[in-house]
Amino acid sequence: MPPLVTFVARLSDGLPLVANTAPDMSSGVTQDHKNQAKDILRGLGGTSSSPRMSIDTTGNLVFHYLVRDTLCFLTLTEQSYPKRLAFLYLEEIADAFLESLANDHGDPGWRDAISRTARPYAFIKFDMIIQRKRRDFVDPTSRQNTTKLNEDLADIQSIMKKNINEVLNRGEKLENVSNISNSLVSESKKFKWGAKKLSWQAMLNQYAPIAAAGVFVIFVLYMKFFW
């Protein structure tokens, strides 16, 4: 069974740029799985997550994601599908997508195009390329894919593996941490302003008597010599 669902999303906020679903949905993929995919993508922005990860779900399905530059590439496969081949699939999707962006917008102009995009699935035309790539990865035992696996030098043991609940719960915790961080930044600004105010008051208390004495001396001299 080939990769079942594929997403390309902006890393900063998880905005889906293109998505593709295999036409054969007899493998148990549900709307919940698609929602989980979107939750995973949204949870990656601004974190120090692993650039590669496999995430177990219910129903003997596994998410795999790959972070490349400012983008995230995610797919859903059956557990029996070779992990190394799933990441090779994502690598080829990433290479093709970045090449397409560079052809359309130039390099590094494509980064501006990605950052300015506000509409989900704005790069849906790339769906055709995903379809072609997915057909290439239908059969893990094909000669083509066997050759790819033999030539792949990636250390599959270095790829992190987590459970879907752990990842989504982490997303909630990260949101709380973000809120706390924002609050601390706000309080820090208030403290900085208060510190400046106290500093000015201290300088005023220190130098005001001297300034007043100087003005008094100048006034006396003026009255003595010029009045």
Secondary structure, 3 states (H helix, E strand, C coil): CCCCEEEEEECCCCCEEEEEECCCCCCCCCHHHHHHHHHHHHHHCCCCCCCEEEEECCCCEEEEEEEECCEEEEEEEECCCCHHHHHHHHHHHHHHHHHHHHHHHCCCHHHHHHHHCCCCCCCHHHHHHHHHHHHHCCCCCCHHHHHHHHHCCCCHHHCEEEEHHHHHHHHHHHHHHHHHHHHHHHHHHHHHHHHHHHHHHHHHHHHHHHHHHHHHHHHHHHHHHHC
